[in-house]
């Protein structure tokens, strides 16, 4: 069996997502050089304040953590692109394995009851075939030993990509975009809301505002990446 694997690998080598060099058999997704170059966000007070500043005065959030800095043409952008548009869910698992172990050590995450993803609109979900954060969320739920609930928050309106929108336009789009199916399930619970990237925080803010219709709910946020401001 090992011999067959080696023959297959010889003719169909796996490539590094970032530099596209052939991976060694003990490497996954990234070569060791690119893996060492990952812009991992240090868990320090300054960056925590920066992340929280996306929500100050707008919505009540307990804590915000992201794993990687997202920079144009950087390794994180390539990882997220492959995950989001090339159906490589193993990237979500790869990030969750690393990130989840960090979250387990943080006091702000020890009482999480449920993990829920930012949902896609049904039409986009059918078109793409998957939500890019699904496997990320499922693996986090395993690591943190909490339930993953993907169907409680739904997206009620479909919008065009928001990449180039200003924050005001994005927030205006998000006002009625999400709906909580059950407003009692999360009463007196601490919810971890997850997504791939924080850019302005507008989408997460809209989700949180809908979740806050639940009595006595607490919300924290965890994302794979955070767009580093110039």
C-alpha positions in Angstrom: 0.0 0.0 0.0 2.8 2.4 0.9 4.5 1.6 -2.4 1.3 2.5 -4.3 1.0 5.7 -2.5 4.6 6.6 -3.4 3.9 5.8 -7.1 0.8 7.9 -7.1 2.6 10.8 -5.4 5.3 10.6 -8.0 2.9 11.2 -10.8 0.4 13.4 -9.0 2.5 15.4 -6.5 0.8 17.8 -4.1 1.8 21.4 -4.3 2.3 24.0 -1.6 -0.8 26.3 -1.7 1.5 29.4 -1.4 4.7 28.8 -3.4 3.4 25.9 -5.5 6.5 23.8 -4.9 6.1 20.1 -4.5 5.3 19.1 -1.0 7.2 16.4 0.8 5.1 13.4 1.9 5.1 14.6 5.5 4.0 18.2 4.6 0.3 19.2 4.4 -1.0 22.2 2.3 2.1 24.3 2.9 5.8 23.6 2.7 7.8 24.0 5.8 9.1 27.4 4.6 5.7 28.8 3.9 4.2 27.4 7.1 6.9 29.1 9.1 6.1 32.3 7.3 2.4 32.3 8.3 1.5 35.7 9.8 0.1 34.3 13.1 -1.5 36.9 15.3 0.2 37.1 18.7 -2.3 37.0 21.6 -1.4 40.3 23.1 -3.4 43.2 24.5 -2.7 45.6 21.6 -4.1 43.3 18.9 -7.0 42.3 21.1 -8.0 45.9 21.5 -7.6 46.4 17.7 -9.9 43.5 17.0 -12.5 44.7 19.5 -12.4 48.2 18.1 -14.4 46.9 15.1 -17.4 46.5 17.4 -17.0 49.2 20.1 -20.2 51.3 20.4 -22.0 49.2 17.8 -22.7 45.8 19.3 -22.0 43.9 22.5 -19.2 41.4 22.0 -17.4 39.5 24.8 -14.2 38.7 23.0 -12.7 38.6 19.5 -9.8 36.5 18.3 -8.4 35.9 14.9 -5.6 33.5 14.0 -3.8 35.0 10.9 -3.2 38.4 9.5 -4.8 38.7 6.0 -2.6 40.7 3.6 -3.0 41.2 -0.2 -0.9 38.6 -2.1 0.1 36.9 1.2 0.0 33.3 2.2 -3.3 33.8 4.2 -5.0 35.3 1.2 -4.0 32.2 -0.9 -5.2 29.8 1.8 -8.6 31.6 2.1 -9.0 31.8 -1.6 -8.4 28.1 -2.1 -10.8 27.3 0.8 -13.5 29.7 -0.4 -13.5 29.2 -4.1 -11.7 25.9 -4.8 -13.5 23.7 -2.2 -10.5 22.7 -0.1 -12.2 22.2 3.3 -9.0 20.7 4.7 -7.6 24.2 4.9 -10.4 25.0 7.5 -9.4 21.9 9.4 -5.7 22.8 9.2 -6.4 26.3 10.7 -8.8 25.0 13.3 -6.4 22.4 14.6 -3.9 25.1 15.4 -6.3 27.9 16.4 -8.5 25.7 18.5 -5.7 24.6 20.8 -5.0 28.3 21.4 -8.6 29.1 22.2 -8.7 26.3 24.7 -6.2 28.2 26.8 -8.1 31.5 26.9 -10.4 32.2 29.9 -12.8 34.1 27.6 -13.6 30.9 25.8 -13.9 28.3 28.6 -17.7 28.7 28.9 -18.7 28.6 25.2 -22.0 26.7 24.7 -22.4 26.6 21.0 -20.5 27.5 17.8 -22.4 29.0 14.9 -21.1 30.1 11.5 -21.9 33.2 9.5 -24.4 31.7 7.1 -24.5 31.9 3.3 -27.7 32.7 1.5 -29.4 29.5 0.3 -28.8 30.4 -3.4 -25.1 31.0 -2.9 -24.9 27.8 -0.9 -26.5 25.8 -3.7 -24.3 27.5 -6.3 -21.0 27.1 -4.4 -22.0 23.8 -2.8 -20.6 24.5 0.6 -20.0 27.1 3.3 -16.3 27.7 3.5 -16.3 27.8 7.3 -18.2 24.5 7.9 -15.2 22.2 8.5 -13.4 25.0 10.4 -16.4 25.2 12.7 -16.9 21.4 13.1 -13.2 20.9 14.0 -13.4 23.8 16.5 -16.5 22.2 18.0 -14.5 18.9 18.5 -11.5 20.7 20.0 -13.6 22.9 22.4 -16.1 20.1 23.0 -19.2 22.2 22.2 -22.0 21.7 19.8 -21.9 23.1 16.2 -25.2 24.7 15.2 -25.1 25.7 11.5 -28.9 26.0 10.9 -30.1 28.4 13.6 -29.0 31.6 12.0 -30.0 32.1 8.3 -29.3 34.7 5.7 -32.5 36.2 4.4 -31.2 38.4 1.6 -28.6 37.8 -1.1 -26.1 40.6 -1.8 -23.2 41.0 -4.2 -19.7 40.6 -2.9 -18.8 43.2 -0.4 -15.1 43.2 -0.9 -15.0 46.8 -2.3 -17.8 48.3 -0.3 -17.3 51.0 2.3 -18.3 50.2 5.8 -21.4 52.4 5.8 -22.7 50.7 2.6 -21.9 47.3 4.0 -23.7 47.9 7.2 -26.7 49.3 5.4 -26.8 46.0 3.4 -26.6 44.0 6.5 -29.5 45.5 8.5 -32.1 42.8 7.5 -29.8 40.2 6.2 -30.0 37.6 9.0 -32.7 35.9 10.9 -32.6 33.7 14.0 -34.8 30.7 13.6 -35.1 30.0 17.4 -34.9 32.9 19.8 -35.1 30.6 22.9 -32.3 28.1 22.3 -29.5 30.4 23.1 -31.1 32.0 26.2 -28.4 32.4 28.9 -25.8 30.9 26.6 -22.4 32.0 25.4 -22.2 31.7 21.6 -19.0 31.6 19.5 -19.7 33.2 16.1 -17.2 32.2 13.5 -16.3 33.4 10.0 -13.3 33.3 7.6 -12.1 36.9 7.6 -12.8 40.1 9.6 -12.5 43.1 7.2 -14.7 45.9 8.7 -16.7 43.6 11.0 -20.0 44.7 9.4 -21.3 41.2 8.6 -20.4 39.8 12.0 -22.0 42.9 13.6 -25.3 42.2 11.7 -25.2 38.6 12.8 -24.6 39.6 16.4 -27.4 42.1 16.4 -29.8 39.4 15.3 -28.5 37.0 17.9 -28.9 39.7 20.6 -32.7 39.4 20.2 -32.2 36.3 22.5 -32.6 37.0 26.2 -29.4 37.1 28.2 -27.1 35.9 25.4 -23.3 36.4 25.3 -21.4 36.5 22.0 -17.8 36.0 21.2 -16.2 36.0 17.8 -13.4 33.8 16.3 -12.2 34.1 12.7 -9.5 32.5 10.6 -8.0 35.8 9.7 -8.1 39.6 10.2 -7.5 42.1 7.4 -4.5 44.1 8.5 -5.0 47.8 8.0 -2.3 49.7 6.1 
